[in-house]
């Protein structure tokens, strides 16, 4: 599963072709399309929930899947981490030869055979992110286009939500509240019902 951020799924065409050539026909490769263009501005949590629903829809339609891997670029890596925290299952019910995991998303339920630690009912294999700002973008020289000018870096944080919405506030770590830390800080450990680690 490849997760583009502000690009379209067709931008993964070359990568998909290379993977298919190397891996053969035993793999199903899917490029996500739930968070393209302006949808990536809704917030990492919103985009992550959207991606989790898309993954569940794909898994439900593709009988016979046993394992799942995620490859994501840039902001897509944060969306994938959030989605995985939703799709992660700690509990399994014994049913004869294996364990059955029931997942619910937006009213649809699916059941897959798997063990503990399943992602969307499948065995997790790889989680790969490229150029993903897991720690946010706040700090000196984090955004190369600002050319290291401290005045521009100071202006970027308060202006980001106006330019790139809720996601901007989350990337600059300015989305927290007095009683709740910023989302990216919460994503550095398991938090409440979300298993980020």
N, C-alpha and C positions, 0 to 999 in steps of 0.2 A: 504494500500500500504506500503510495507516494503522496505526500501532502504539499501541494503548492501553497504559497501564501498569496501575494497580490498578483500572481501570474495565472495564466489559464492552464488547465490540464494538458493542453496541446504543447505547452512548453516542456513537458516531460517526455515528449515523443521520442527524442533521441535516447534518453536514459532508459526508457521502457524498451526500446528496440535492442539496446546493448544487453540489458538484463535478460530479455527473452532469448537472445542468441546464446548467451553464456549459460543460462540455467535450463533451457529446453522447455518442453511442453508440460513438465510436472509442476509448474508454478503458474499461479494466476496473479497477474500484475494489474493493479487498479490505481488510477490517478484520481484522487479526490477532486470534487468540484463544488463542494458545499461552502467554501470560504474564499471565493475568488473576488478580486477587485474590491469594491467598497465594503463588502461583507466582512473584510478583515479588520475594519475599524470599530466593530461592535464591542470588542473586548475579547481578551483571551479566553475567558470563561464561557462567553456566549458562543464564540467560534469553536471552542473545544466541545461543547455540548452538541453543536450542529454536526461536527465531525464524528462524534460518538454515534449519533443517530445514523449517519451515512454508513459508518462501518457496520453497524447492526443490520441495516437494510441489505448491504452487500453480502454479509455472512449468511443471512437468512435465505437469500436467493441462490447461493452457491453451495449446494449440498456437497459433502465430501471434503470440505476444507478441514485440515487438522492443525495447521500452524499458522501463525501470523507474524509478520515483520513490518516495521514502519521505517520509511526513509523520508526525511523531511528537510526542507531548506528554510533557513532564516526564520521568520515568524511562524511558519508551518511547524517547526519543531516545538514551539510552545503550545500551539493548538493540539499537536499530537500528545504531548505530555499530559495536558488537561484531559483530553479524550480518554487516554489510557487509564487515568485515575477513575473515570466513570465506568469504564468497561472492565476494570479489574474485579475479579471475584475471589473472595477469601474462602467462601464456603462451598462445599460440594456435598451432594447427597449420593450415597452409595446406591447403585442400581445394577446389581449383577457384576458385569465385567468391568465397569468403569464408574465414573462419577458423572452425574448430570448437573449441568449448571443452567439455571433459568435467569435470563436477563430481560429487563423491561426498559423500553425507551419510547416515549410518546404514545403509550397505549399498546404498542406491539410487543409480543413476547416471543422469544426464541429459546430453544433448548439445544444444547450441544453436549457431546460427551467430552469430558476433559477432567483434569485433576485440579488440585489447588493451584492458585496463582494463574488462572486462566484469564485471557484477555478476549472479550467477546465470545467466551466459551472455547477458545482455541489456545493451543500451547504457544506462548510467546517465544520467538526465536531471536530476532534482532531489533534493536532500536537505534537508528542512526540519524543524527542531525548534523547538518552542515551550516556553518555560519549562523548559528542560532544564538540570540542574545539571552541565554538562560539567566543571567544576572541583571538584565535590564541594560539600558543605554545611558544611565546617568553617570557622569564622571568625565575626567579629562580625556580628550581625544577619542571618545567613544563613537562619535559621528564624524567621519573624515570630511564630509562636505562642509563642516563648520570651521575647518582649517585650524583647529586648536585655539581659536580665539575665545578667551574666557568670557567675554561679554555675550557672545552668541550662544555659548554653552549655557550660560545662566538664563538667557531668554528662552532657550529651547524647551525646558521643562514646563513652564507655565503656558506656553503657546501650543505645545504638542496636542492637548485634547481638542483644540479648535481646528487643528489641521488633520489629525488622524483619529479623532474620536476617543472613546474609552480606552482603546488599545494604546494610544499615545500616553495617557495618564499611567496606565499599568507599566509600560516600558520604562517610563521615567520615575517609577516608584512613588508617584504622587496620588495614588488612588486609595490610600489607606485612610482610616478614620481614627479618632483618638483611642477607641477600644479595639481596633482591628488593624493589623499590619497590612502593607501592600500585598497584592496577590502573588507577585513573584517571590516575595519573602515567604509567604505561606507555602508556595510550591517547592521550597527547599527541604521540606520534611513532610511526613504524613500528617494530615490535618483533618480533624473531625472524621467524616466518613470518606474522605478522599485519600487514596494511597498514591502519593506522588513518587515515593521511593520504592 
